[in-house]
Amino acid sequence: MALMITDECINCDVCEPECPNHAISQGAEIYEIDPELCTECVGHFNEPQCQQVCPVDCIPLDPDRKESKETLMDRYIRITAKA
């Protein structure tokens, strides 16, 4: 699954620089996660870094984007190959 940022986001700016895939950006009102870039940090870290630093715990798994670890690893490989 990709992660998502809920309306509880307080725009504290701590999650964006932690994302190794640059999937997090400022949206119209709150930060947003691009699901095409989110790998839940698979390939980089053991746990999603944005979840680790979020002070209000507003970054859950997106229930509409169920993805296996293999799919997330394939995305990681695709993203890092472009870099």
CNS distance restraints for C-alpha pairs under 8 A (distance, minus, plus):
assign (resid   1 and name CA) (resid  39 and name CA) 7.91 0.50 0.50
assign (resid   1 and name CA) (resid  40 and name CA) 7.55 0.50 0.50
assign (resid   1 and name CA) (resid  61 and name CA) 6.03 0.50 0.50
assign (resid   1 and name CA) (resid  62 and name CA) 6.13 0.50 0.50
assign (resid   1 and name CA) (resid  63 and name CA) 7.28 0.50 0.50
assign (resid   1 and name CA) (resid  65 and name CA) 5.00 0.50 0.50
assign (resid   1 and name CA) (resid  66 and name CA) 4.21 0.50 0.50
assign (resid   1 and name CA) (resid  67 and name CA) 4.27 0.50 0.50
assign (resid   1 and name CA) (resid  68 and name CA) 6.87 0.50 0.50
assign (resid   1 and name CA) (resid  72 and name CA) 7.83 0.50 0.50
assign (resid   2 and name CA) (resid  35 and name CA) 5.47 0.50 0.50
assign (resid   2 and name CA) (resid  38 and name CA) 5.56 0.50 0.50
assign (resid   2 and name CA) (resid  39 and name CA) 6.34 0.50 0.50
assign (resid   2 and name CA) (resid  40 and name CA) 6.23 0.50 0.50
assign (resid   2 and name CA) (resid  61 and name CA) 6.05 0.50 0.50
assign (resid   2 and name CA) (resid  62 and name CA) 5.71 0.50 0.50
assign (resid   2 and name CA) (resid  65 and name CA) 5.91 0.50 0.50
assign (resid   2 and name CA) (resid  66 and name CA) 7.23 0.50 0.50
assign (resid   2 and name CA) (resid  67 and name CA) 7.18 0.50 0.50
assign (resid   3 and name CA) (resid  33 and name CA) 6.91 0.50 0.50
assign (resid   3 and name CA) (resid  35 and name CA) 7.16 0.50 0.50
assign (resid   3 and name CA) (resid  38 and name CA) 6.86 0.50 0.50
assign (resid   3 and name CA) (resid  40 and name CA) 6.59 0.50 0.50
assign (resid   3 and name CA) (resid  59 and name CA) 6.35 0.50 0.50
assign (resid   3 and name CA) (resid  60 and name CA) 5.76 0.50 0.50
assign (resid   3 and name CA) (resid  61 and name CA) 4.38 0.50 0.50
assign (resid   3 and name CA) (resid  62 and name CA) 5.09 0.50 0.50
assign (resid   4 and name CA) (resid  32 and name CA) 6.96 0.50 0.50
assign (resid   4 and name CA) (resid  33 and name CA) 5.76 0.50 0.50
assign (resid   4 and name CA) (resid  35 and name CA) 7.93 0.50 0.50
assign (resid   4 and name CA) (resid  59 and name CA) 5.47 0.50 0.50
assign (resid   4 and name CA) (resid  60 and name CA) 5.87 0.50 0.50
assign (resid   4 and name CA) (resid  61 and name CA) 6.09 0.50 0.50
assign (resid   4 and name CA) (resid  62 and name CA) 5.34 0.50 0.50
assign (resid   5 and name CA) (resid   9 and name CA) 6.75 0.50 0.50
assign (resid   5 and name CA) (resid  30 and name CA) 7.97 0.50 0.50
assign (resid   5 and name CA) (resid  31 and name CA) 6.74 0.50 0.50
assign (resid   5 and name CA) (resid  32 and name CA) 5.90 0.50 0.50
assign (resid   5 and name CA) (resid  33 and name CA) 6.70 0.50 0.50
assign (resid   5 and name CA) (resid  58 and name CA) 5.71 0.50 0.50
assign (resid   5 and name CA) (resid  59 and name CA) 4.63 0.50 0.50
assign (resid   5 and name CA) (resid  60 and name CA) 6.90 0.50 0.50
assign (resid   6 and name CA) (resid  58 and name CA) 5.38 0.50 0.50
assign (resid   6 and name CA) (resid  59 and name CA) 6.42 0.50 0.50
assign (resid   6 and name CA) (resid  60 and name CA) 7.79 0.50 0.50
assign (resid   7 and name CA) (resid  30 and name CA) 7.17 0.50 0.50
assign (resid   7 and name CA) (resid  58 and name CA) 7.58 0.50 0.50
assign (resid   8 and name CA) (resid  56 and name CA) 7.21 0.50 0.50
assign (resid   8 and name CA) (resid  58 and name CA) 5.75 0.50 0.50
assign (resid   9 and name CA) (resid  30 and name CA) 6.13 0.50 0.50
assign (resid   9 and name CA) (resid  31 and name CA) 7.19 0.50 0.50
assign (resid   9 and name CA) (resid  56 and name CA) 7.09 0.50 0.50
assign (resid   9 and name CA) (resid  58 and name CA) 5.93 0.50 0.50
assign (resid  10 and name CA) (resid  30 and name CA) 7.31 0.50 0.50
assign (resid  10 and name CA) (resid  56 and name CA) 7.73 0.50 0.50
assign (resid  11 and name CA) (resid  30 and name CA) 5.92 0.50 0.50
assign (resid  11 and name CA) (resid  31 and name CA) 6.52 0.50 0.50
assign (resid  13 and name CA) (resid  17 and name CA) 7.82 0.50 0.50
assign (resid  14 and name CA) (resid  18 and name CA) 7.09 0.50 0.50
assign (resid  14 and name CA) (resid  50 and name CA) 7.76 0.50 0.50
assign (resid  14 and name CA) (resid  53 and name CA) 6.62 0.50 0.50
assign (resid  14 and name CA) (resid  54 and name CA) 6.85 0.50 0.50
assign (resid  15 and name CA) (resid  19 and name CA) 6.71 0.50 0.50
assign (resid  15 and name CA) (resid  24 and name CA) 7.35 0.50 0.50
assign (resid  15 and name CA) (resid  49 and name CA) 7.62 0.50 0.50
assign (resid  15 and name CA) (resid  50 and name CA) 4.69 0.50 0.50
assign (resid  15 and name CA) (resid  51 and name CA) 7.75 0.50 0.50
assign (resid  15 and name CA) (resid  53 and name CA) 6.43 0.50 0.50
assign (resid  15 and name CA) (resid  54 and name CA) 6.38 0.50 0.50
assign (resid  16 and name CA) (resid  22 and name CA) 7.30 0.50 0.50
assign (resid  16 and name CA) (resid  23 and name CA) 7.93 0.50 0.50
assign (resid  16 and name CA) (resid  24 and name CA) 5.15 0.50 0.50
assign (resid  16 and name CA) (resid  25 and name CA) 6.29 0.50 0.50
assign (resid  16 and name CA) (resid  31 and name CA) 7.98 0.50 0.50
assign (resid  16 and name CA) (resid  50 and name CA) 7.43 0.50 0.50
assign (resid  17 and name CA) (resid  22 and name CA) 7.75 0.50 0.50
assign (resid  18 and name CA) (resid  49 and name CA) 5.96 0.50 0.50
assign (resid  18 and name CA) (resid  50 and name CA) 5.98 0.50 0.50
assign (resid  19 and name CA) (resid  23 and name CA) 6.49 0.50 0.50
assign (resid  19 and name CA) (resid  24 and name CA) 6.63 0.50 0.50
assign (resid  19 and name CA) (resid  41 and name CA) 7.61 0.50 0.50
assign (resid  19 and name CA) (resid  49 and name CA) 6.57 0.50 0.50
assign (resid  19 and name CA) (resid  50 and name CA) 6.41 0.50 0.50
assign (resid  20 and name CA) (resid  41 and name CA) 7.14 0.50 0.50
assign (resid  20 and name CA) (resid  44 and name CA) 7.24 0.50 0.50
assign (resid  21 and name CA) (resid  37 and name CA) 6.13 0.50 0.50
assign (resid  21 and name CA) (resid  38 and name CA) 6.72 0.50 0.50
assign (resid  21 and name CA) (resid  39 and name CA) 7.79 0.50 0.50
assign (resid  21 and name CA) (resid  41 and name CA) 7.87 0.50 0.50
assign (resid  21 and name CA) (resid  79 and name CA) 7.46 0.50 0.50
assign (resid  22 and name CA) (resid  37 and name CA) 7.23 0.50 0.50
assign (resid  23 and name CA) (resid  33 and name CA) 5.34 0.50 0.50
assign (resid  23 and name CA) (resid  34 and name CA) 5.02 0.50 0.50
assign (resid  23 and name CA) (resid  35 and name CA) 7.33 0.50 0.50
assign (resid  23 and name CA) (resid  36 and name CA) 7.85 0.50 0.50
assign (resid  23 and name CA) (resid  37 and name CA) 5.02 0.50 0.50
assign (resid  23 and name CA) (resid  38 and name CA) 5.56 0.50 0.50
assign (resid  24 and name CA) (resid  31 and name CA) 6.64 0.50 0.50
assign (resid  24 and name CA) (resid  32 and name CA) 5.57 0.50 0.50
assign (resid  24 and name CA) (resid  33 and name CA) 4.52 0.50 0.50
assign (resid  24 and name CA) (resid  34 and name CA) 6.44 0.50 0.50
assign (resid  25 and name CA) (resid  31 and name CA) 5.53 0.50 0.50
assign (resid  25 and name CA) (resid  32 and name CA) 5.52 0.50 0.50
assign (resid  25 and name CA) (resid  33 and name CA) 6.60 0.50 0.50
assign (resid  26 and name CA) (resid  30 and name CA) 6.12 0.50 0.50
assign (resid  26 and name CA) (resid  31 and name CA) 4.28 0.50 0.50
assign (resid  26 and name CA) (resid  32 and name CA) 6.11 0.50 0.50
assign (resid  27 and name CA) (resid  31 and name CA) 5.03 0.50 0.50
assign (resid  27 and name CA) (resid  32 and name CA) 5.58 0.50 0.50
assign (resid  33 and name CA) (resid  37 and name CA) 7.94 0.50 0.50
assign (resid  33 and name CA) (resid  38 and name CA) 6.98 0.50 0.50
assign (resid  34 and name CA) (resid  38 and name CA) 6.25 0.50 0.50
assign (resid  36 and name CA) (resid  75 and name CA) 7.94 0.50 0.50
assign (resid  37 and name CA) (resid  75 and name CA) 7.42 0.50 0.50
assign (resid  37 and name CA) (resid  79 and name CA) 7.27 0.50 0.50
assign (resid  38 and name CA) (resid  72 and name CA) 7.92 0.50 0.50
assign (resid  39 and name CA) (resid  43 and name CA) 7.87 0.50 0.50
assign (resid  39 and name CA) (resid  72 and name CA) 4.89 0.50 0.50
assign (resid  39 and name CA) (resid  73 and name CA) 7.08 0.50 0.50
assign (resid  39 and name CA) (resid  75 and name CA) 6.63 0.50 0.50
assign (resid  39 and name CA) (resid  76 and name CA) 6.21 0.50 0.50
assign (resid  40 and name CA) (resid  47 and name CA) 7.08 0.50 0.50
assign (resid  40 and name CA) (resid  48 and name CA) 4.96 0.50 0.50
assign (resid  40 and name CA) (resid  72 and name CA) 7.40 0.50 0.50
assign (resid  41 and name CA) (resid  45 and name CA) 5.34 0.50 0.50
assign (resid  41 and name CA) (resid  46 and name CA) 7.03 0.50 0.50
assign (resid  41 and name CA) (resid  47 and name CA) 6.35 0.50 0.50
assign (resid  41 and name CA) (resid  48 and name CA) 4.99 0.50 0.50
assign (resid  41 and name CA) (resid  49 and name CA) 6.87 0.50 0.50
assign (resid  42 and name CA) (resid  46 and name CA) 6.73 0.50 0.50
assign (resid  42 and name CA) (resid  47 and name CA) 7.61 0.50 0.50
assign (resid  42 and name CA) (resid  48 and name CA) 7.81 0.50 0.50
assign (resid  42 and name CA) (resid  69 and name CA) 7.40 0.50 0.50
assign (resid  42 and name CA) (resid  72 and name CA) 6.32 0.50 0.50
assign (resid  42 and name CA) (resid  73 and name CA) 5.99 0.50 0.50
assign (resid  42 and name CA) (resid  76 and name CA) 6.90 0.50 0.50
assign (resid  43 and name CA) (resid  73 and name CA) 6.23 0.50 0.50
assign (resid  43 and name CA) (resid  76 and name CA) 6.13 0.50 0.50
assign (resid  43 and name CA) (resid  77 and name CA) 7.97 0.50 0.50
assign (resid  45 and name CA) (resid  49 and name CA) 7.49 0.50 0.50
assign (resid  47 and name CA) (resid  51 and name CA) 8.00 0.50 0.50
assign (resid  47 and name CA) (resid  52 and name CA) 7.69 0.50 0.50
assign (resid  48 and name CA) (resid  52 and name CA) 6.61 0.50 0.50
assign (resid  49 and name CA) (resid  53 and name CA) 6.50 0.50 0.50
assign (resid  50 and name CA) (resid  54 and name CA) 6.04 0.50 0.50
assign (resid  50 and name CA) (resid  59 and name CA) 7.40 0.50 0.50
assign (resid  51 and name CA) (resid  57 and name CA) 6.77 0.50 0.50
assign (resid  51 and name CA) (resid  58 and name CA) 7.87 0.50 0.50
assign (resid  51 and name CA) (resid  59 and name CA) 5.82 0.50 0.50
assign (resid  51 and name CA) (resid  60 and name CA) 7.78 0.50 0.50
assign (resid  54 and name CA) (resid  58 and name CA) 7.01 0.50 0.50
assign (resid  54 and name CA) (resid  59 and name CA) 7.46 0.50 0.50
assign (resid  62 and name CA) (resid  66 and name CA) 7.30 0.50 0.50
assign (resid  67 and name CA) (resid  71 and name CA) 6.01 0.50 0.50
assign (resid  67 and name CA) (resid  72 and name CA) 6.80 0.50 0.50
assign (resid  68 and name CA) (resid  72 and name CA) 6.38 0.50 0.50
assign (resid  69 and name CA) (resid  73 and name CA) 6.04 0.50 0.50
assign (resid  70 and name CA) (resid  74 and name CA) 6.12 0.50 0.50
assign (resid  71 and name CA) (resid  75 and name CA) 6.25 0.50 0.50
assign (resid  72 and name CA) (resid  76 and name CA) 6.18 0.50 0.50
assign (resid  73 and name CA) (resid  77 and name CA) 6.22 0.50 0.50
assign (resid  74 and name CA) (resid  78 and name CA) 6.23 0.50 0.50
assign (resid  75 and name CA) (resid  79 and name CA) 6.03 0.50 0.50
assign (resid  76 and name CA) (resid  80 and name CA) 6.03 0.50 0.50
assign (resid  77 and name CA) (resid  81 and name CA) 5.97 0.50 0.50
assign (resid  78 and name CA) (resid  82 and name CA) 6.65 0.50 0.50
assign (resid  79 and name CA) (resid  83 and name CA) 6.82 0.50 0.50
